[in-house]
Amino acid sequence: MTTLRVCFIGDSHTLGTGDEEFLGWPGRVMHRERAAGHDVTMYNLGIRGDTTTMIEPRWRAEAEARLPAENPGALVFSFGCNDMAMQDGVLRNSPEEAVASARRMISEAKAWLPTLWLGPLPVNDDNMPFSSSPGRDRYLSSSRNAQLSDKFQHLAEELGVPFLDIFTLTASDPSWMDYYDKGDGVHTKSGGYAAIAEHVIGWDAWRRWFDE
């Protein structure tokens, strides 16, 4: 049995916006680990609309208040879609700004506690037409979120932090569009969050926290 307190830090996709069951993928993941007999505590620190540069100044204080040194703790980050959203005709953050902020944040997190990182999801942006073609091509390589996910993955490899390319995994799921189309164009519904949770539960880096 593993005893672990986990802070899930990110944006509305971390929070689970659009989920009729109000669990999101973190709630489903931790429910499964509790059912498996692990002593887990979950803190969802997702905030709707937060960009990477908005998460950076808040995450440490919020996590420290929930993860006292005497208890085993860990961190899971997931963010990026809001950086690539347009506001008044311009990106909320440039990819360079998002990567620089992520570098500072993830580097600090890794130096403090075990850390995992999920990339941004496929969402509707100006360069993301939908089609019936399978896999990542349905979102085109020009998708802003696909490009940011690639940049984040390269940064994670440089920093030595496990990274889950959830963009490619969900974009390759033939059911994903059904979950996505039922949402608001940005957030999935319960089925989509359940699909994300399955990817996390089966992720080798996540499993090492519980199976070793």
Biotite code that builds the C-alpha atoms (Angstrom):
import biotite.structure as struc

atoms = struc.array([
    struc.Atom([0.000, 0.000, 0.000], chain_id="A", res_id=1, res_name="MET", atom_name="CA", element="C"),
    struc.Atom([1.232, 3.467, -0.925], chain_id="A", res_id=2, res_name="THR", atom_name="CA", element="C"),
    struc.Atom([0.463, 6.519, 1.193], chain_id="A", res_id=3, res_name="THR", atom_name="CA", element="C"),
    struc.Atom([0.570, 9.678, -0.891], chain_id="A", res_id=4, res_name="LEU", atom_name="CA", element="C"),
    struc.Atom([-0.903, 13.169, -1.054], chain_id="A", res_id=5, res_name="ARG", atom_name="CA", element="C"),
    struc.Atom([-1.056, 14.520, -4.604], chain_id="A", res_id=6, res_name="VAL", atom_name="CA", element="C"),
    struc.Atom([-1.630, 18.074, -5.806], chain_id="A", res_id=7, res_name="CYS", atom_name="CA", element="C"),
    struc.Atom([-2.962, 18.324, -9.358], chain_id="A", res_id=8, res_name="PHE", atom_name="CA", element="C"),
    struc.Atom([-1.994, 21.774, -10.610], chain_id="A", res_id=9, res_name="ILE", atom_name="CA", element="C"),
    struc.Atom([-3.302, 23.398, -13.763], chain_id="A", res_id=10, res_name="GLY", atom_name="CA", element="C"),
    struc.Atom([-6.252, 24.910, -15.568], chain_id="A", res_id=11, res_name="ASP", atom_name="CA", element="C"),
    struc.Atom([-9.890, 24.045, -16.327], chain_id="A", res_id=12, res_name="SER", atom_name="CA", element="C"),
    struc.Atom([-8.957, 20.705, -17.865], chain_id="A", res_id=13, res_name="HIS", atom_name="CA", element="C"),
    struc.Atom([-7.282, 19.782, -14.590], chain_id="A", res_id=14, res_name="THR", atom_name="CA", element="C"),
    struc.Atom([-10.287, 21.071, -12.651], chain_id="A", res_id=15, res_name="LEU", atom_name="CA", element="C"),
    struc.Atom([-12.666, 18.995, -14.775], chain_id="A", res_id=16, res_name="GLY", atom_name="CA", element="C"),
    struc.Atom([-14.838, 21.741, -16.235], chain_id="A", res_id=17, res_name="THR", atom_name="CA", element="C"),
    struc.Atom([-17.698, 20.219, -18.213], chain_id="A", res_id=18, res_name="GLY", atom_name="CA", element="C"),
    struc.Atom([-17.726, 16.938, -16.297], chain_id="A", res_id=19, res_name="ASP", atom_name="CA", element="C"),
    struc.Atom([-21.259, 16.138, -15.197], chain_id="A", res_id=20, res_name="GLU", atom_name="CA", element="C"),
    struc.Atom([-19.856, 14.030, -12.349], chain_id="A", res_id=21, res_name="GLU", atom_name="CA", element="C"),
    struc.Atom([-17.528, 16.778, -11.068], chain_id="A", res_id=22, res_name="PHE", atom_name="CA", element="C"),
    struc.Atom([-14.579, 14.380, -10.892], chain_id="A", res_id=23, res_name="LEU", atom_name="CA", element="C"),
    struc.Atom([-12.447, 15.332, -13.853], chain_id="A", res_id=24, res_name="GLY", atom_name="CA", element="C"),
    struc.Atom([-9.582, 13.020, -14.659], chain_id="A", res_id=25, res_name="TRP", atom_name="CA", element="C"),
    struc.Atom([-7.760, 13.572, -11.306], chain_id="A", res_id=26, res_name="PRO", atom_name="CA", element="C"),
    struc.Atom([-10.796, 12.450, -9.306], chain_id="A", res_id=27, res_name="GLY", atom_name="CA", element="C"),
    struc.Atom([-11.171, 9.325, -11.402], chain_id="A", res_id=28, res_name="ARG", atom_name="CA", element="C"),
    struc.Atom([-7.478, 8.482, -11.162], chain_id="A", res_id=29, res_name="VAL", atom_name="CA", element="C"),
    struc.Atom([-7.385, 8.834, -7.395], chain_id="A", res_id=30, res_name="MET", atom_name="CA", element="C"),
    struc.Atom([-10.661, 6.954, -6.947], chain_id="A", res_id=31, res_name="HIS", atom_name="CA", element="C"),
    struc.Atom([-9.089, 4.015, -8.774], chain_id="A", res_id=32, res_name="ARG", atom_name="CA", element="C"),
    struc.Atom([-5.985, 4.083, -6.584], chain_id="A", res_id=33, res_name="GLU", atom_name="CA", element="C"),
    struc.Atom([-8.087, 4.249, -3.415], chain_id="A", res_id=34, res_name="ARG", atom_name="CA", element="C"),
    struc.Atom([-10.123, 1.282, -4.662], chain_id="A", res_id=35, res_name="ALA", atom_name="CA", element="C"),
    struc.Atom([-6.844, -0.581, -5.178], chain_id="A", res_id=36, res_name="ALA", atom_name="CA", element="C"),
    struc.Atom([-6.075, -0.134, -1.487], chain_id="A", res_id=37, res_name="GLY", atom_name="CA", element="C"),
    struc.Atom([-3.753, 2.871, -1.518], chain_id="A", res_id=38, res_name="HIS", atom_name="CA", element="C"),
    struc.Atom([-4.012, 5.612, 1.103], chain_id="A", res_id=39, res_name="ASP", atom_name="CA", element="C"),
    struc.Atom([-4.300, 8.641, -1.159], chain_id="A", res_id=40, res_name="VAL", atom_name="CA", element="C"),
    struc.Atom([-5.383, 12.239, -0.704], chain_id="A", res_id=41, res_name="THR", atom_name="CA", element="C"),
    struc.Atom([-6.203, 14.459, -3.685], chain_id="A", res_id=42, res_name="MET", atom_name="CA", element="C"),
    struc.Atom([-5.992, 18.224, -3.973], chain_id="A", res_id=43, res_name="TYR", atom_name="CA", element="C"),
    struc.Atom([-7.286, 19.666, -7.243], chain_id="A", res_id=44, res_name="ASN", atom_name="CA", element="C"),
    struc.Atom([-5.593, 23.029, -7.836], chain_id="A", res_id=45, res_name="LEU", atom_name="CA", element="C"),
    struc.Atom([-6.967, 23.643, -11.312], chain_id="A", res_id=46, res_name="GLY", atom_name="CA", element="C"),
    struc.Atom([-8.292, 27.149, -12.054], chain_id="A", res_id=47, res_name="ILE", atom_name="CA", element="C"),
    struc.Atom([-10.386, 28.003, -15.102], chain_id="A", res_id=48, res_name="ARG", atom_name="CA", element="C"),
    struc.Atom([-8.691, 30.337, -17.520], chain_id="A", res_id=49, res_name="GLY", atom_name="CA", element="C"),
    struc.Atom([-5.221, 30.100, -15.993], chain_id="A", res_id=50, res_name="ASP", atom_name="CA", element="C"),
    struc.Atom([-2.277, 30.304, -18.347], chain_id="A", res_id=51, res_name="THR", atom_name="CA", element="C"),
    struc.Atom([1.155, 28.931, -17.542], chain_id="A", res_id=52, res_name="THR", atom_name="CA", element="C"),
    struc.Atom([2.322, 32.352, -16.381], chain_id="A", res_id=53, res_name="THR", atom_name="CA", element="C"),
    struc.Atom([-0.698, 32.606, -14.049], chain_id="A", res_id=54, res_name="MET", atom_name="CA", element="C"),
    struc.Atom([-0.077, 29.186, -12.509], chain_id="A", res_id=55, res_name="ILE", atom_name="CA", element="C"),
    struc.Atom([3.617, 29.849, -11.917], chain_id="A", res_id=56, res_name="GLU", atom_name="CA", element="C"),
    struc.Atom([3.248, 32.461, -9.134], chain_id="A", res_id=57, res_name="PRO", atom_name="CA", element="C"),
    struc.Atom([0.568, 30.582, -7.221], chain_id="A", res_id=58, res_name="ARG", atom_name="CA", element="C"),
    struc.Atom([1.347, 26.887, -7.353], chain_id="A", res_id=59, res_name="TRP", atom_name="CA", element="C"),
    struc.Atom([4.062, 26.622, -4.704], chain_id="A", res_id=60, res_name="ARG", atom_name="CA", element="C"),
    struc.Atom([2.161, 28.329, -1.888], chain_id="A", res_id=61, res_name="ALA", atom_name="CA", element="C"),
    struc.Atom([-1.008, 26.391, -2.669], chain_id="A", res_id=62, res_name="GLU", atom_name="CA", element="C"),
    struc.Atom([0.844, 23.083, -2.721], chain_id="A", res_id=63, res_name="ALA", atom_name="CA", element="C"),
    struc.Atom([2.905, 23.780, 0.392], chain_id="A", res_id=64, res_name="GLU", atom_name="CA", element="C"),
    struc.Atom([-0.268, 24.469, 2.372], chain_id="A", res_id=65, res_name="ALA", atom_name="CA", element="C"),
    struc.Atom([-1.499, 20.985, 1.470], chain_id="A", res_id=66, res_name="ARG", atom_name="CA", element="C"),
    struc.Atom([1.704, 18.934, 1.478], chain_id="A", res_id=67, res_name="LEU", atom_name="CA", element="C"),
    struc.Atom([3.422, 19.179, 4.877], chain_id="A", res_id=68, res_name="PRO", atom_name="CA", element="C"),
    struc.Atom([6.923, 17.774, 5.002], chain_id="A", res_id=69, res_name="ALA", atom_name="CA", element="C"),
    struc.Atom([5.981, 14.952, 7.363], chain_id="A", res_id=70, res_name="GLU", atom_name="CA", element="C"),
    struc.Atom([3.614, 13.397, 4.799], chain_id="A", res_id=71, res_name="ASN", atom_name="CA", element="C"),
    struc.Atom([4.625, 11.850, 1.452], chain_id="A", res_id=72, res_name="PRO", atom_name="CA", element="C"),
    struc.Atom([3.606, 14.251, -1.310], chain_id="A", res_id=73, res_name="GLY", atom_name="CA", element="C"),
    struc.Atom([3.767, 14.526, -5.078], chain_id="A", res_id=74, res_name="ALA", atom_name="CA", element="C"),
    struc.Atom([2.880, 16.960, -7.860], chain_id="A", res_id=75, res_name="LEU", atom_name="CA", element="C"),
    struc.Atom([1.104, 16.534, -11.195], chain_id="A", res_id=76, res_name="VAL", atom_name="CA", element="C"),
    struc.Atom([0.995, 19.472, -13.613], chain_id="A", res_id=77, res_name="PHE", atom_name="CA", element="C"),
    struc.Atom([-1.245, 19.955, -16.645], chain_id="A", res_id=78, res_name="SER", atom_name="CA", element="C"),
    struc.Atom([-1.606, 23.278, -18.471], chain_id="A", res_id=79, res_name="PHE", atom_name="CA", element="C"),
    struc.Atom([-1.047, 25.082, -21.762], chain_id="A", res_id=80, res_name="GLY", atom_name="CA", element="C"),
    struc.Atom([-4.345, 25.409, -23.642], chain_id="A", res_id=81, res_name="CYS", atom_name="CA", element="C"),
    struc.Atom([-5.071, 28.869, -22.271], chain_id="A", res_id=82, res_name="ASN", atom_name="CA", element="C"),
    struc.Atom([-1.675, 30.135, -23.391], chain_id="A", res_id=83, res_name="ASP", atom_name="CA", element="C"),
    struc.Atom([-2.632, 29.339, -26.971], chain_id="A", res_id=84, res_name="MET", atom_name="CA", element="C"),
    struc.Atom([-6.084, 30.975, -26.759], chain_id="A", res_id=85, res_name="ALA", atom_name="CA", element="C"),
    struc.Atom([-6.654, 34.211, -28.630], chain_id="A", res_id=86, res_name="MET", atom_name="CA", element="C"),
    struc.Atom([-7.633, 37.331, -26.704], chain_id="A", res_id=87, res_name="GLN", atom_name="CA", element="C"),
    struc.Atom([-8.339, 40.562, -28.580], chain_id="A", res_id=88, res_name="ASP", atom_name="CA", element="C"),
    struc.Atom([-6.702, 39.069, -31.630], chain_id="A", res_id=89, res_name="GLY", atom_name="CA", element="C"),
    struc.Atom([-3.435, 37.988, -30.004], chain_id="A", res_id=90, res_name="VAL", atom_name="CA", element="C"),
    struc.Atom([-2.223, 34.944, -28.133], chain_id="A", res_id=91, res_name="LEU", atom_name="CA", element="C"),
    struc.Atom([-2.573, 35.208, -24.374], chain_id="A", res_id=92, res_name="ARG", atom_name="CA", element="C"),
    struc.Atom([1.033, 34.016, -24.121], chain_id="A", res_id=93, res_name="ASN", atom_name="CA", element="C"),
    struc.Atom([3.575, 33.352, -26.808], chain_id="A", res_id=94, res_name="SER", atom_name="CA", element="C"),
    struc.Atom([4.989, 29.821, -26.949], chain_id="A", res_id=95, res_name="PRO", atom_name="CA", element="C"),
    struc.Atom([8.308, 31.262, -25.789], chain_id="A", res_id=96, res_name="GLU", atom_name="CA", element="C"),
    struc.Atom([6.691, 32.857, -22.736], chain_id="A", res_id=97, res_name="GLU", atom_name="CA", element="C"),
    struc.Atom([4.844, 29.649, -21.895], chain_id="A", res_id=98, res_name="ALA", atom_name="CA", element="C"),
    struc.Atom([7.982, 27.519, -22.199], chain_id="A", res_id=99, res_name="VAL", atom_name="CA", element="C"),
    struc.Atom([10.079, 29.923, -20.125], chain_id="A", res_id=100, res_name="ALA", atom_name="CA", element="C"),
    struc.Atom([7.451, 29.954, -17.376], chain_id="A", res_id=101, res_name="SER", atom_name="CA", element="C"),
    struc.Atom([7.111, 26.176, -17.497], chain_id="A", res_id=102, res_name="ALA", atom_name="CA", element="C"),
    struc.Atom([10.883, 25.767, -17.236], chain_id="A", res_id=103, res_name="ARG", atom_name="CA", element="C"),
    struc.Atom([11.015, 27.773, -14.008], chain_id="A", res_id=104, res_name="ARG", atom_name="CA", element="C"),
    struc.Atom([7.967, 26.072, -12.537], chain_id="A", res_id=105, res_name="MET", atom_name="CA", element="C"),
    struc.Atom([8.771, 22.466, -13.388], chain_id="A", res_id=106, res_name="ILE", atom_name="CA", element="C"),
    struc.Atom([12.423, 22.877, -12.402], chain_id="A", res_id=107, res_name="SER", atom_name="CA", element="C"),
    struc.Atom([11.377, 24.151, -8.976], chain_id="A", res_id=108, res_name="GLU", atom_name="CA", element="C"),
    struc.Atom([8.784, 21.407, -8.589], chain_id="A", res_id=109, res_name="ALA", atom_name="CA", element="C"),
    struc.Atom([11.226, 18.629, -9.474], chain_id="A", res_id=110, res_name="LYS", atom_name="CA", element="C"),
    struc.Atom([13.733, 19.928, -6.931], chain_id="A", res_id=111, res_name="ALA", atom_name="CA", element="C"),
    struc.Atom([11.073, 19.785, -4.225], chain_id="A", res_id=112, res_name="TRP", atom_name="CA", element="C"),
    struc.Atom([8.891, 16.677, -4.763], chain_id="A", res_id=113, res_name="LEU", atom_name="CA", element="C"),
    struc.Atom([8.239, 13.831, -7.227], chain_id="A", res_id=114, res_name="PRO", atom_name="CA", element="C"),
    struc.Atom([6.742, 15.519, -10.280], chain_id="A", res_id=115, res_name="THR", atom_name="CA", element="C"),
    struc.Atom([4.802, 14.434, -13.354], chain_id="A", res_id=116, res_name="LEU", atom_name="CA", element="C"),
    struc.Atom([3.640, 16.575, -16.266], chain_id="A", res_id=117, res_name="TRP", atom_name="CA", element="C"),
    struc.Atom([0.778, 16.171, -18.759], chain_id="A", res_id=118, res_name="LEU", atom_name="CA", element="C"),
    struc.Atom([0.721, 18.217, -21.937], chain_id="A", res_id=119, res_name="GLY", atom_name="CA", element="C"),
    struc.Atom([-2.211, 20.246, -23.277], chain_id="A", res_id=120, res_name="PRO", atom_name="CA", element="C"),
    struc.Atom([-5.281, 18.596, -24.783], chain_id="A", res_id=121, res_name="LEU", atom_name="CA", element="C"),
    struc.Atom([-6.671, 18.969, -28.298], chain_id="A", res_id=122, res_name="PRO", atom_name="CA", element="C"),
    struc.Atom([-9.092, 21.885, -28.166], chain_id="A", res_id=123, res_name="VAL", atom_name="CA", element="C"),
    struc.Atom([-10.710, 24.053, -30.795], chain_id="A", res_id=124, res_name="ASN", atom_name="CA", element="C"),
    struc.Atom([-8.368, 26.794, -31.964], chain_id="A", res_id=125, res_name="ASP", atom_name="CA", element="C"),
    struc.Atom([-8.203, 28.758, -35.188], chain_id="A", res_id=126, res_name="ASP", atom_name="CA", element="C"),
    struc.Atom([-5.863, 26.253, -36.836], chain_id="A", res_id=127, res_name="ASN", atom_name="CA", element="C"),
    struc.Atom([-7.704, 23.084, -35.827], chain_id="A", res_id=128, res_name="MET", atom_name="CA", element="C"),
    struc.Atom([-10.248, 21.987, -38.459], chain_id="A", res_id=129, res_name="PRO", atom_name="CA", element="C"),
    struc.Atom([-12.039, 18.722, -37.773], chain_id="A", res_id=130, res_name="PHE", atom_name="CA", element="C"),
    struc.Atom([-12.226, 15.809, -40.163], chain_id="A", res_id=131, res_name="SER", atom_name="CA", element="C"),
    struc.Atom([-12.833, 12.086, -40.139], chain_id="A", res_id=132, res_name="SER", atom_name="CA", element="C"),
    struc.Atom([-9.173, 11.227, -40.623], chain_id="A", res_id=133, res_name="SER", atom_name="CA", element="C"),
    struc.Atom([-7.584, 9.235, -37.800], chain_id="A", res_id=134, res_name="PRO", atom_name="CA", element="C"),
    struc.Atom([-4.917, 10.289, -35.384], chain_id="A", res_id=135, res_name="GLY", atom_name="CA", element="C"),
    struc.Atom([-3.146, 13.539, -34.855], chain_id="A", res_id=136, res_name="ARG", atom_name="CA", element="C"),
    struc.Atom([-3.577, 14.550, -38.520], chain_id="A", res_id=137, res_name="ASP", atom_name="CA", element="C"),
    struc.Atom([-7.223, 15.370, -37.872], chain_id="A", res_id=138, res_name="ARG", atom_name="CA", element="C"),
    struc.Atom([-5.978, 18.333, -35.824], chain_id="A", res_id=139, res_name="TYR", atom_name="CA", element="C"),
    struc.Atom([-3.142, 19.161, -38.218], chain_id="A", res_id=140, res_name="LEU", atom_name="CA", element="C"),
    struc.Atom([0.443, 19.777, -37.191], chain_id="A", res_id=141, res_name="SER", atom_name="CA", element="C"),
    struc.Atom([-0.293, 23.514, -37.329], chain_id="A", res_id=142, res_name="SER", atom_name="CA", element="C"),
    struc.Atom([-2.507, 23.302, -34.229], chain_id="A", res_id=143, res_name="SER", atom_name="CA", element="C"),
    struc.Atom([-1.141, 25.707, -31.662], chain_id="A", res_id=144, res_name="ARG", atom_name="CA", element="C"),
    struc.Atom([-1.708, 23.215, -28.863], chain_id="A", res_id=145, res_name="ASN", atom_name="CA", element="C"),
    struc.Atom([0.070, 20.440, -30.762], chain_id="A", res_id=146, res_name="ALA", atom_name="CA", element="C"),
    struc.Atom([3.063, 22.696, -31.236], chain_id="A", res_id=147, res_name="GLN", atom_name="CA", element="C"),
    struc.Atom([3.096, 23.746, -27.590], chain_id="A", res_id=148, res_name="LEU", atom_name="CA", element="C"),
    struc.Atom([2.791, 20.123, -26.486], chain_id="A", res_id=149, res_name="SER", atom_name="CA", element="C"),
    struc.Atom([5.893, 19.294, -28.530], chain_id="A", res_id=150, res_name="ASP", atom_name="CA", element="C"),
    struc.Atom([7.807, 22.177, -26.964], chain_id="A", res_id=151, res_name="LYS", atom_name="CA", element="C"),
    struc.Atom([6.739, 21.098, -23.477], chain_id="A", res_id=152, res_name="PHE", atom_name="CA", element="C"),
    struc.Atom([7.766, 17.516, -24.178], chain_id="A", res_id=153, res_name="GLN", atom_name="CA", element="C"),
    struc.Atom([11.235, 18.577, -25.298], chain_id="A", res_id=154, res_name="HIS", atom_name="CA", element="C"),
    struc.Atom([11.570, 20.704, -22.157], chain_id="A", res_id=155, res_name="LEU", atom_name="CA", element="C"),
    struc.Atom([10.450, 17.810, -19.952], chain_id="A", res_id=156, res_name="ALA", atom_name="CA", element="C"),
    struc.Atom([13.057, 15.551, -21.534], chain_id="A", res_id=157, res_name="GLU", atom_name="CA", element="C"),
    struc.Atom([15.719, 18.193, -20.914], chain_id="A", res_id=158, res_name="GLU", atom_name="CA", element="C"),
    struc.Atom([14.661, 18.532, -17.269], chain_id="A", res_id=159, res_name="LEU", atom_name="CA", element="C"),
    struc.Atom([14.294, 14.792, -16.710], chain_id="A", res_id=160, res_name="GLY", atom_name="CA", element="C"),
    struc.Atom([10.611, 14.987, -15.761], chain_id="A", res_id=161, res_name="VAL", atom_name="CA", element="C"),
    struc.Atom([8.167, 12.324, -17.014], chain_id="A", res_id=162, res_name="PRO", atom_name="CA", element="C"),
    struc.Atom([5.815, 13.814, -19.610], chain_id="A", res_id=163, res_name="PHE", atom_name="CA", element="C"),
    struc.Atom([2.569, 12.361, -20.938], chain_id="A", res_id=164, res_name="LEU", atom_name="CA", element="C"),
    struc.Atom([1.749, 13.479, -24.480], chain_id="A", res_id=165, res_name="ASP", atom_name="CA", element="C"),
    struc.Atom([-1.983, 13.476, -23.846], chain_id="A", res_id=166, res_name="ILE", atom_name="CA", element="C"),
    struc.Atom([-2.558, 15.467, -27.040], chain_id="A", res_id=167, res_name="PHE", atom_name="CA", element="C"),
    struc.Atom([-1.466, 12.601, -29.261], chain_id="A", res_id=168, res_name="THR", atom_name="CA", element="C"),
    struc.Atom([-3.151, 9.948, -27.119], chain_id="A", res_id=169, res_name="LEU", atom_name="CA", element="C"),
    struc.Atom([-6.538, 11.657, -27.195], chain_id="A", res_id=170, res_name="THR", atom_name="CA", element="C"),
    struc.Atom([-6.263, 12.865, -30.786], chain_id="A", res_id=171, res_name="ALA", atom_name="CA", element="C"),
    struc.Atom([-5.627, 9.242, -31.787], chain_id="A", res_id=172, res_name="SER", atom_name="CA", element="C"),
    struc.Atom([-8.705, 8.008, -29.910], chain_id="A", res_id=173, res_name="ASP", atom_name="CA", element="C"),
    struc.Atom([-11.595, 7.433, -32.362], chain_id="A", res_id=174, res_name="PRO", atom_name="CA", element="C"),
    struc.Atom([-14.050, 8.217, -29.563], chain_id="A", res_id=175, res_name="SER", atom_name="CA", element="C"),
    struc.Atom([-12.477, 11.533, -28.595], chain_id="A", res_id=176, res_name="TRP", atom_name="CA", element="C"),
    struc.Atom([-14.444, 13.639, -31.060], chain_id="A", res_id=177, res_name="MET", atom_name="CA", element="C"),
    struc.Atom([-17.686, 12.280, -29.643], chain_id="A", res_id=178, res_name="ASP", atom_name="CA", element="C"),
    struc.Atom([-16.726, 13.443, -26.161], chain_id="A", res_id=179, res_name="TYR", atom_name="CA", element="C"),
    struc.Atom([-15.433, 16.726, -27.493], chain_id="A", res_id=180, res_name="TYR", atom_name="CA", element="C"),
    struc.Atom([-18.380, 17.547, -29.746], chain_id="A", res_id=181, res_name="ASP", atom_name="CA", element="C"),
    struc.Atom([-20.753, 17.208, -26.798], chain_id="A", res_id=182, res_name="LYS", atom_name="CA", element="C"),
    struc.Atom([-18.816, 19.849, -24.894], chain_id="A", res_id=183, res_name="GLY", atom_name="CA", element="C"),
    struc.Atom([-18.445, 23.578, -25.370], chain_id="A", res_id=184, res_name="ASP", atom_name="CA", element="C"),
    struc.Atom([-15.687, 23.463, -27.957], chain_id="A", res_id=185, res_name="GLY", atom_name="CA", element="C"),
    struc.Atom([-12.999, 23.630, -25.292], chain_id="A", res_id=186, res_name="VAL", atom_name="CA", element="C"),
    struc.Atom([-13.937, 21.161, -22.549], chain_id="A", res_id=187, res_name="HIS", atom_name="CA", element="C"),
    struc.Atom([-14.849, 17.519, -22.832], chain_id="A", res_id=188, res_name="THR", atom_name="CA", element="C"),
    struc.Atom([-17.643, 15.774, -20.978], chain_id="A", res_id=189, res_name="LYS", atom_name="CA", element="C"),
    struc.Atom([-17.449, 12.861, -18.540], chain_id="A", res_id=190, res_name="SER", atom_name="CA", element="C"),
    struc.Atom([-16.441, 10.300, -21.150], chain_id="A", res_id=191, res_name="GLY", atom_name="CA", element="C"),
    struc.Atom([-13.457, 12.356, -22.205], chain_id="A", res_id=192, res_name="GLY", atom_name="CA", element="C"),
    struc.Atom([-12.222, 12.803, -18.667], chain_id="A", res_id=193, res_name="TYR", atom_name="CA", element="C"),
    struc.Atom([-12.641, 9.075, -18.103], chain_id="A", res_id=194, res_name="ALA", atom_name="CA", element="C"),
    struc.Atom([-10.500, 8.429, -21.181], chain_id="A", res_id=195, res_name="ALA", atom_name="CA", element="C"),
    struc.Atom([-7.786, 10.772, -19.921], chain_id="A", res_id=196, res_name="ILE", atom_name="CA", element="C"),
    struc.Atom([-7.860, 9.044, -16.537], chain_id="A", res_id=197, res_name="ALA", atom_name="CA", element="C"),
    struc.Atom([-7.264, 5.655, -18.151], chain_id="A", res_id=198, res_name="GLU", atom_name="CA", element="C"),
    struc.Atom([-4.172, 6.989, -19.887], chain_id="A", res_id=199, res_name="HIS", atom_name="CA", element="C"),
    struc.Atom([-2.821, 8.372, -16.618], chain_id="A", res_id=200, res_name="VAL", atom_name="CA", element="C"),
    struc.Atom([-3.621, 5.219, -14.626], chain_id="A", res_id=201, res_name="ILE", atom_name="CA", element="C"),
    struc.Atom([-1.718, 3.112, -17.138], chain_id="A", res_id=202, res_name="GLY", atom_name="CA", element="C"),
    struc.Atom([1.207, 5.508, -17.475], chain_id="A", res_id=203, res_name="TRP", atom_name="CA", element="C"),
    struc.Atom([4.468, 3.882, -16.356], chain_id="A", res_id=204, res_name="ASP", atom_name="CA", element="C"),
    struc.Atom([5.602, 7.028, -14.542], chain_id="A", res_id=205, res_name="ALA", atom_name="CA", element="C"),
    struc.Atom([2.361, 7.182, -12.560], chain_id="A", res_id=206, res_name="TRP", atom_name="CA", element="C"),
    struc.Atom([2.397, 3.472, -11.788], chain_id="A", res_id=207, res_name="ARG", atom_name="CA", element="C"),
    struc.Atom([5.880, 3.724, -10.288], chain_id="A", res_id=208, res_name="ARG", atom_name="CA", element="C"),
    struc.Atom([4.394, 5.811, -7.479], chain_id="A", res_id=209, res_name="TRP", atom_name="CA", element="C"),
    struc.Atom([2.113, 2.925, -6.514], chain_id="A", res_id=210, res_name="PHE", atom_name="CA", element="C"),
    struc.Atom([3.495, -0.370, -7.785], chain_id="A", res_id=211, res_name="ASP", atom_name="CA", element="C"),
    struc.Atom([7.116, -0.271, -6.630], chain_id="A", res_id=212, res_name="GLU", atom_name="CA", element="C"),
])
